[in-house]
Amino acid sequence: MRKLLSCREIGCECDYIVTGDTEEEVFVYTVEHNMEKHGKTLEDVMDIRENIKGFIYSICS
Ligand SMILES: [Zn+2]
């Protein structure tokens, strides 16, 4: 099972899809992407941590 998150789901005008093998991995990549591409701080991302986790879904690979 792959884990997947669309950046758009967490409120960005962005079609970036984050994928990983675990929820933790997707979470870490999401944090990195948001800091790099959306100019967010670690604190901003931590504030919406629960939202991010809520939008991570699983796909069969
Ligand atoms: Zn994005």
PDB file of the backbone (N, CA, C, O) and the ligand in Angstrom, with CONECT records:
HET     ZN  A 101       1
ATOM      1  N   MET A   1       0.833  -1.194   0.000  1.00  0.00           N
ATOM      2  CA  MET A   1       0.000   0.000   0.000  1.00  0.00           C
ATOM      3  C   MET A   1       0.874   1.253   0.000  1.00  0.00           C
ATOM      4  O   MET A   1       1.775   1.387   0.829  1.00  0.00           O
ATOM      5  N   ARG A   2       0.607   2.163  -0.927  1.00  0.00           N
ATOM      6  CA  ARG A   2       1.297   3.448  -0.953  1.00  0.00           C
ATOM      7  C   ARG A   2       0.422   4.463  -0.250  1.00  0.00           C
ATOM      8  O   ARG A   2      -0.805   4.373  -0.270  1.00  0.00           O
ATOM      9  N   LYS A   3       1.070   5.426   0.370  1.00  0.00           N
ATOM     10  CA  LYS A   3       0.339   6.525   0.993  1.00  0.00           C
ATOM     11  C   LYS A   3       0.471   7.738   0.094  1.00  0.00           C
ATOM     12  O   LYS A   3       1.505   7.949  -0.538  1.00  0.00           O
ATOM     13  N   LEU A   4      -0.582   8.528   0.044  1.00  0.00           N
ATOM     14  CA  LEU A   4      -0.636   9.610  -0.913  1.00  0.00           C
ATOM     15  C   LEU A   4      -1.359  10.830  -0.342  1.00  0.00           C
ATOM     16  O   LEU A   4      -2.317  10.697   0.420  1.00  0.00           O
ATOM     17  N   LEU A   5      -0.892  12.000  -0.716  1.00  0.00           N
ATOM     18  CA  LEU A   5      -1.558  13.230  -0.282  1.00  0.00           C
ATOM     19  C   LEU A   5      -1.455  14.257  -1.396  1.00  0.00           C
ATOM     20  O   LEU A   5      -0.379  14.479  -1.953  1.00  0.00           O
ATOM     21  N   SER A   6      -2.584  14.884  -1.717  1.00  0.00           N
ATOM     22  CA  SER A   6      -2.581  15.948  -2.705  1.00  0.00           C
ATOM     23  C   SER A   6      -2.405  17.276  -1.974  1.00  0.00           C
ATOM     24  O   SER A   6      -3.123  17.572  -1.019  1.00  0.00           O
ATOM     25  N   CYS A   7      -1.452  18.061  -2.431  1.00  0.00           N
ATOM     26  CA  CYS A   7      -1.192  19.355  -1.788  1.00  0.00           C
ATOM     27  C   CYS A   7      -2.453  20.227  -1.798  1.00  0.00           C
ATOM     28  O   CYS A   7      -2.691  20.994  -0.865  1.00  0.00           O
ATOM     29  N   ARG A   8      -3.243  20.105  -2.842  1.00  0.00           N
ATOM     30  CA  ARG A   8      -4.474  20.885  -2.968  1.00  0.00           C
ATOM     31  C   ARG A   8      -5.437  20.654  -1.791  1.00  0.00           C
ATOM     32  O   ARG A   8      -6.140  21.567  -1.359  1.00  0.00           O
ATOM     33  N   GLU A   9      -5.450  19.425  -1.289  1.00  0.00           N
ATOM     34  CA  GLU A   9      -6.354  19.076  -0.185  1.00  0.00           C
ATOM     35  C   GLU A   9      -6.089  19.888   1.072  1.00  0.00           C
ATOM     36  O   GLU A   9      -6.992  20.126   1.875  1.00  0.00           O
ATOM     37  N   ILE A  10      -4.842  20.310   1.233  1.00  0.00           N
ATOM     38  CA  ILE A  10      -4.536  21.068   2.445  1.00  0.00           C
ATOM     39  C   ILE A  10      -4.514  22.569   2.179  1.00  0.00           C
ATOM     40  O   ILE A  10      -3.917  23.342   2.928  1.00  0.00           O
ATOM     41  N   GLY A  11      -5.189  22.965   1.082  1.00  0.00           N
ATOM     42  CA  GLY A  11      -5.444  24.381   0.873  1.00  0.00           C
ATOM     43  C   GLY A  11      -4.482  25.132  -0.028  1.00  0.00           C
ATOM     44  O   GLY A  11      -4.479  26.363  -0.027  1.00  0.00           O
ATOM     45  N   CYS A  12      -3.657  24.419  -0.805  1.00  0.00           N
ATOM     46  CA  CYS A  12      -2.739  25.107  -1.715  1.00  0.00           C
ATOM     47  C   CYS A  12      -3.258  25.026  -3.145  1.00  0.00           C
ATOM     48  O   CYS A  12      -3.884  24.041  -3.535  1.00  0.00           O
ATOM     49  N   GLU A  13      -2.989  26.080  -3.923  1.00  0.00           N
ATOM     50  CA  GLU A  13      -3.303  26.067  -5.347  1.00  0.00           C
ATOM     51  C   GLU A  13      -2.151  25.374  -6.039  1.00  0.00           C
ATOM     52  O   GLU A  13      -1.319  26.020  -6.676  1.00  0.00           O
ATOM     53  N   CYS A  14      -2.103  24.098  -5.919  1.00  0.00           N
ATOM     54  CA  CYS A  14      -0.916  23.359  -6.332  1.00  0.00           C
ATOM     55  C   CYS A  14      -1.330  21.916  -6.592  1.00  0.00           C
ATOM     56  O   CYS A  14      -2.087  21.332  -5.816  1.00  0.00           O
ATOM     57  N   ASP A  15      -0.833  21.345  -7.681  1.00  0.00           N
ATOM     58  CA  ASP A  15      -1.221  19.978  -8.035  1.00  0.00           C
ATOM     59  C   ASP A  15      -0.211  18.935  -7.586  1.00  0.00           C
ATOM     60  O   ASP A  15      -0.254  17.783  -8.017  1.00  0.00           O
ATOM     61  N   TYR A  16       0.683  19.350  -6.728  1.00  0.00           N
ATOM     62  CA  TYR A  16       1.712  18.424  -6.271  1.00  0.00           C
ATOM     63  C   TYR A  16       1.107  17.277  -5.461  1.00  0.00           C
ATOM     64  O   TYR A  16       0.275  17.487  -4.578  1.00  0.00           O
ATOM     65  N   ILE A  17       1.547  16.062  -5.787  1.00  0.00           N
ATOM     66  CA  ILE A  17       1.089  14.882  -5.047  1.00  0.00           C
ATOM     67  C   ILE A  17       2.288  14.307  -4.296  1.00  0.00           C
ATOM     68  O   ILE A  17       3.329  14.015  -4.885  1.00  0.00           O
ATOM     69  N   VAL A  18       2.122  14.155  -3.017  1.00  0.00           N
ATOM     70  CA  VAL A  18       3.187  13.589  -2.193  1.00  0.00           C
ATOM     71  C   VAL A  18       2.903  12.100  -2.019  1.00  0.00           C
ATOM     72  O   VAL A  18       1.787  11.716  -1.670  1.00  0.00           O
ATOM     73  N   THR A  19       3.906  11.264  -2.260  1.00  0.00           N
ATOM     74  CA  THR A  19       3.708   9.837  -2.050  1.00  0.00           C
ATOM     75  C   THR A  19       4.801   9.290  -1.150  1.00  0.00           C
ATOM     76  O   THR A  19       5.895   9.850  -1.072  1.00  0.00           O
ATOM     77  N   GLY A  20       4.498   8.197  -0.475  1.00  0.00           N
ATOM     78  CA  GLY A  20       5.492   7.550   0.378  1.00  0.00           C
ATOM     79  C   GLY A  20       4.985   6.187   0.793  1.00  0.00           C
ATOM     80  O   GLY A  20       3.860   5.803   0.475  1.00  0.00           O
ATOM     81  N   ASP A  21       5.826   5.462   1.505  1.00  0.00           N
ATOM     82  CA  ASP A  21       5.441   4.117   1.934  1.00  0.00           C
ATOM     83  C   ASP A  21       4.707   4.114   3.267  1.00  0.00           C
ATOM     84  O   ASP A  21       3.978   3.174   3.584  1.00  0.00           O
ATOM     85  N   THR A  22       4.901   5.160   4.035  1.00  0.00           N
ATOM     86  CA  THR A  22       4.224   5.249   5.331  1.00  0.00           C
ATOM     87  C   THR A  22       3.651   6.652   5.486  1.00  0.00           C
ATOM     88  O   THR A  22       4.035   7.577   4.770  1.00  0.00           O
ATOM     89  N   GLU A  23       2.731   6.794   6.427  1.00  0.00           N
ATOM     90  CA  GLU A  23       2.137   8.100   6.702  1.00  0.00           C
ATOM     91  C   GLU A  23       3.206   9.098   7.141  1.00  0.00           C
ATOM     92  O   GLU A  23       3.186  10.267   6.757  1.00  0.00           O
ATOM     93  N   GLU A  24       4.131   8.610   7.948  1.00  0.00           N
ATOM     94  CA  GLU A  24       5.216   9.463   8.443  1.00  0.00           C
ATOM     95  C   GLU A  24       6.043  10.022   7.291  1.00  0.00           C
ATOM     96  O   GLU A  24       6.390  11.203   7.267  1.00  0.00           O
ATOM     97  N   GLU A  25       6.349   9.142   6.332  1.00  0.00           N
ATOM     98  CA  GLU A  25       7.146   9.552   5.187  1.00  0.00           C
ATOM     99  C   GLU A  25       6.414  10.643   4.393  1.00  0.00           C
ATOM    100  O   GLU A  25       7.008  11.656   4.024  1.00  0.00           O
ATOM    101  N   VAL A  26       5.141  10.427   4.140  1.00  0.00           N
ATOM    102  CA  VAL A  26       4.350  11.419   3.402  1.00  0.00           C
ATOM    103  C   VAL A  26       4.304  12.725   4.181  1.00  0.00           C
ATOM    104  O   VAL A  26       4.393  13.810   3.605  1.00  0.00           O
ATOM    105  N   PHE A  27       4.166  12.609   5.479  1.00  0.00           N
ATOM    106  CA  PHE A  27       4.103  13.813   6.312  1.00  0.00           C
ATOM    107  C   PHE A  27       5.395  14.624   6.199  1.00  0.00           C
ATOM    108  O   PHE A  27       5.362  15.841   6.020  1.00  0.00           O
ATOM    109  N   VAL A  28       6.523  13.937   6.305  1.00  0.00           N
ATOM    110  CA  VAL A  28       7.826  14.612   6.223  1.00  0.00           C
ATOM    111  C   VAL A  28       7.998  15.279   4.855  1.00  0.00           C
ATOM    112  O   VAL A  28       8.453  16.420   4.780  1.00  0.00           O
ATOM    113  N   TYR A  29       7.639  14.577   3.771  1.00  0.00           N
ATOM    114  CA  TYR A  29       7.764  15.168   2.433  1.00  0.00           C
ATOM    115  C   TYR A  29       6.813  16.355   2.266  1.00  0.00           C
ATOM    116  O   TYR A  29       7.147  17.337   1.603  1.00  0.00           O
ATOM    117  N   THR A  30       5.646  16.260   2.864  1.00  0.00           N
ATOM    118  CA  THR A  30       4.685  17.359   2.783  1.00  0.00           C
ATOM    119  C   THR A  30       5.239  18.601   3.477  1.00  0.00           C
ATOM    120  O   THR A  30       5.113  19.718   2.976  1.00  0.00           O
ATOM    121  N   VAL A  31       5.844  18.388   4.620  1.00  0.00           N
ATOM    122  CA  VAL A  31       6.444  19.502   5.355  1.00  0.00           C
ATOM    123  C   VAL A  31       7.541  20.149   4.505  1.00  0.00           C
ATOM    124  O   VAL A  31       7.590  21.371   4.364  1.00  0.00           O
ATOM    125  N   GLU A  32       8.425  19.310   3.939  1.00  0.00           N
ATOM    126  CA  GLU A  32       9.518  19.835   3.112  1.00  0.00           C
ATOM    127  C   GLU A  32       8.986  20.606   1.910  1.00  0.00           C
ATOM    128  O   GLU A  32       9.462  21.700   1.607  1.00  0.00           O
ATOM    129  N   HIS A  33       7.998  20.034   1.227  1.00  0.00           N
ATOM    130  CA  HIS A  33       7.409  20.673   0.048  1.00  0.00           C
ATOM    131  C   HIS A  33       6.800  22.029   0.411  1.00  0.00           C
ATOM    132  O   HIS A  33       6.997  23.013  -0.303  1.00  0.00           O
ATOM    133  N   ASN A  34       6.075  22.076   1.499  1.00  0.00           N
ATOM    134  CA  ASN A  34       5.425  23.328   1.891  1.00  0.00           C
ATOM    135  C   ASN A  34       6.417  24.413   2.282  1.00  0.00           C
ATOM    136  O   ASN A  34       6.190  25.595   2.027  1.00  0.00           O
ATOM    137  N   MET A  35       7.510  24.008   2.896  1.00  0.00           N
ATOM    138  CA  MET A  35       8.528  24.983   3.268  1.00  0.00           C
ATOM    139  C   MET A  35       9.269  25.481   2.030  1.00  0.00           C
ATOM    140  O   MET A  35       9.555  26.672   1.905  1.00  0.00           O
ATOM    141  N   GLU A  36       9.580  24.555   1.109  1.00  0.00           N
ATOM    142  CA  GLU A  36      10.324  24.925  -0.088  1.00  0.00           C
ATOM    143  C   GLU A  36       9.499  25.705  -1.103  1.00  0.00           C
ATOM    144  O   GLU A  36       9.937  26.741  -1.603  1.00  0.00           O
ATOM    145  N   LYS A  37       8.304  25.205  -1.405  1.00  0.00           N
ATOM    146  CA  LYS A  37       7.519  25.768  -2.503  1.00  0.00           C
ATOM    147  C   LYS A  37       6.489  26.794  -2.069  1.00  0.00           C
ATOM    148  O   LYS A  37       6.096  27.643  -2.869  1.00  0.00           O
ATOM    149  N   HIS A  38       6.043  26.737  -0.827  1.00  0.00           N
ATOM    150  CA  HIS A  38       4.982  27.649  -0.406  1.00  0.00           C
ATOM    151  C   HIS A  38       5.446  28.619   0.662  1.00  0.00           C
ATOM    152  O   HIS A  38       4.638  29.356   1.226  1.00  0.00           O
ATOM    153  N   GLY A  39       6.744  28.626   0.946  1.00  0.00           N
ATOM    154  CA  GLY A  39       7.306  29.584   1.885  1.00  0.00           C
ATOM    155  C   GLY A  39       6.760  29.472   3.301  1.00  0.00           C
ATOM    156  O   GLY A  39       6.769  30.444   4.056  1.00  0.00           O
ATOM    157  N   LYS A  40       6.283  28.275   3.660  1.00  0.00           N
ATOM    158  CA  LYS A  40       5.757  28.099   5.021  1.00  0.00           C
ATOM    159  C   LYS A  40       6.903  27.814   5.986  1.00  0.00           C
ATOM    160  O   LYS A  40       7.961  27.320   5.598  1.00  0.00           O
ATOM    161  N   THR A  41       6.664  28.139   7.245  1.00  0.00           N
ATOM    162  CA  THR A  41       7.653  27.796   8.269  1.00  0.00           C
ATOM    163  C   THR A  41       7.264  26.451   8.870  1.00  0.00           C
ATOM    164  O   THR A  41       6.142  25.975   8.700  1.00  0.00           O
ATOM    165  N   LEU A  42       8.204  25.860   9.564  1.00  0.00           N
ATOM    166  CA  LEU A  42       7.938  24.581  10.209  1.00  0.00           C
ATOM    167  C   LEU A  42       6.749  24.724  11.168  1.00  0.00           C
ATOM    168  O   LEU A  42       5.925  23.820  11.301  1.00  0.00           O
ATOM    169  N   GLU A  43       6.687  25.873  11.823  1.00  0.00           N
ATOM    170  CA  GLU A  43       5.605  26.134  12.768  1.00  0.00           C
ATOM    171  C   GLU A  43       4.239  26.151  12.071  1.00  0.00           C
ATOM    172  O   GLU A  43       3.269  25.582  12.570  1.00  0.00           O
ATOM    173  N   ASP A  44       4.181  26.825  10.889  1.00  0.00           N
ATOM    174  CA  ASP A  44       2.932  26.865  10.104  1.00  0.00           C
ATOM    175  C   ASP A  44       2.456  25.456   9.803  1.00  0.00           C
ATOM    176  O   ASP A  44       1.276  25.134   9.948  1.00  0.00           O
ATOM    177  N   VAL A  45       3.394  24.626   9.383  1.00  0.00           N
ATOM    178  CA  VAL A  45       3.020  23.278   8.975  1.00  0.00           C
ATOM    179  C   VAL A  45       2.595  22.444  10.191  1.00  0.00           C
ATOM    180  O   VAL A  45       1.657  21.650  10.119  1.00  0.00           O
ATOM    181  N   MET A  46       3.293  22.639  11.287  1.00  0.00           N
ATOM    182  CA  MET A  46       2.939  21.893  12.504  1.00  0.00           C
ATOM    183  C   MET A  46       1.540  22.267  13.002  1.00  0.00           C
ATOM    184  O   MET A  46       0.844  21.451  13.606  1.00  0.00           O
ATOM    185  N   ASP A  47       1.147  23.507  12.740  1.00  0.00           N
ATOM    186  CA  ASP A  47      -0.199  23.964  13.121  1.00  0.00           C
ATOM    187  C   ASP A  47      -1.285  23.178  12.406  1.00  0.00           C
ATOM    188  O   ASP A  47      -2.366  22.973  12.958  1.00  0.00           O
ATOM    189  N   ILE A  48      -1.011  22.732  11.174  1.00  0.00           N
ATOM    190  CA  ILE A  48      -2.030  21.994  10.420  1.00  0.00           C
ATOM    191  C   ILE A  48      -1.691  20.509  10.325  1.00  0.00           C
ATOM    192  O   ILE A  48      -2.186  19.800   9.448  1.00  0.00           O
ATOM    193  N   ARG A  49      -0.850  20.058  11.228  1.00  0.00           N
ATOM    194  CA  ARG A  49      -0.406  18.663  11.266  1.00  0.00           C
ATOM    195  C   ARG A  49      -1.563  17.665  11.228  1.00  0.00           C
ATOM    196  O   ARG A  49      -1.534  16.693  10.473  1.00  0.00           O
ATOM    197  N   GLU A  50      -2.574  17.917  12.049  1.00  0.00           N
ATOM    198  CA  GLU A  50      -3.695  16.972  12.108  1.00  0.00           C
ATOM    199  C   GLU A  50      -4.493  16.965  10.804  1.00  0.00           C
ATOM    200  O   GLU A  50      -4.983  15.920  10.378  1.00  0.00           O
ATOM    201  N   ASN A  51      -4.621  18.143  10.169  1.00  0.00           N
ATOM    202  CA  ASN A  51      -5.283  18.226   8.860  1.00  0.00           C
ATOM    203  C   ASN A  51      -4.534  17.400   7.840  1.00  0.00           C
ATOM    204  O   ASN A  51      -5.122  16.620   7.091  1.00  0.00           O
ATOM    205  N   ILE A  52      -3.231  17.583   7.821  1.00  0.00           N
ATOM    206  CA  ILE A  52      -2.409  16.854   6.852  1.00  0.00           C
ATOM    207  C   ILE A  52      -2.617  15.370   7.031  1.00  0.00           C
ATOM    208  O   ILE A  52      -2.850  14.652   6.058  1.00  0.00           O
ATOM    209  N   LYS A  53      -2.534  14.894   8.274  1.00  0.00           N
ATOM    210  CA  LYS A  53      -2.690  13.448   8.513  1.00  0.00           C
ATOM    211  C   LYS A  53      -4.076  12.959   8.093  1.00  0.00           C
ATOM    212  O   LYS A  53      -4.231  11.836   7.612  1.00  0.00           O
ATOM    213  N   GLY A  54      -5.079  13.820   8.282  1.00  0.00           N
ATOM    214  CA  GLY A  54      -6.436  13.451   7.922  1.00  0.00           C
ATOM    215  C   GLY A  54      -6.635  13.277   6.418  1.00  0.00           C
ATOM    216  O   GLY A  54      -7.553  12.580   5.984  1.00  0.00           O
ATOM    217  N   PHE A  55      -5.761  13.922   5.616  1.00  0.00           N
ATOM    218  CA  PHE A  55      -5.933  13.875   4.166  1.00  0.00           C
ATOM    219  C   PHE A  55      -5.038  12.844   3.478  1.00  0.00           C
ATOM    220  O   PHE A  55      -5.093  12.675   2.260  1.00  0.00           O
ATOM    221  N   ILE A  56      -4.229  12.170   4.257  1.00  0.00           N
ATOM    222  CA  ILE A  56      -3.380  11.138   3.670  1.00  0.00           C
ATOM    223  C   ILE A  56      -4.241   9.899   3.386  1.00  0.00           C
ATOM    224  O   ILE A  56      -4.926   9.402   4.280  1.00  0.00           O
ATOM    225  N   TYR A  57      -4.206   9.415   2.173  1.00  0.00           N
ATOM    226  CA  TYR A  57      -4.958   8.201   1.892  1.00  0.00           C
ATOM    227  C   TYR A  57      -4.087   7.121   1.274  1.00  0.00           C
ATOM    228  O   TYR A  57      -2.974   7.382   0.816  1.00  0.00           O
ATOM    229  N   SER A  58      -4.612   5.907   1.270  1.00  0.00           N
ATOM    230  CA  SER A  58      -3.834   4.749   0.809  1.00  0.00           C
ATOM    231  C   SER A  58      -4.284   4.326  -0.568  1.00  0.00           C
ATOM    232  O   SER A  58      -5.472   4.382  -0.885  1.00  0.00           O
ATOM    233  N   ILE A  59      -3.335   3.900  -1.391  1.00  0.00           N
ATOM    234  CA  ILE A  59      -3.688   3.335  -2.693  1.00  0.00           C
ATOM    235  C   ILE A  59      -2.982   1.986  -2.842  1.00  0.00           C
ATOM    236  O   ILE A  59      -1.923   1.758  -2.258  1.00  0.00           O
ATOM    237  N   CYS A  60      -3.563   1.132  -3.604  1.00  0.00           N
ATOM    238  CA  CYS A  60      -2.908  -0.150  -3.918  1.00  0.00           C
ATOM    239  C   CYS A  60      -1.926   0.125  -5.050  1.00  0.00           C
ATOM    240  O   CYS A  60      -2.264   0.804  -6.020  1.00  0.00           O
ATOM    241  N   SER A  61      -0.743  -0.389  -4.930  1.00  0.00           N
ATOM    242  CA  SER A  61       0.239  -0.135  -5.992  1.00  0.00           C
ATOM    243  C   SER A  61       0.331  -1.330  -6.932  1.00  0.00           C
ATOM    244  O   SER A  61       1.105  -1.304  -7.889  1.00  0.00           O
TER     245      SER A  61
HETATM  246 ZN    ZN A 101       2.144  22.411  -3.025  1.00  0.00          ZN2+
END
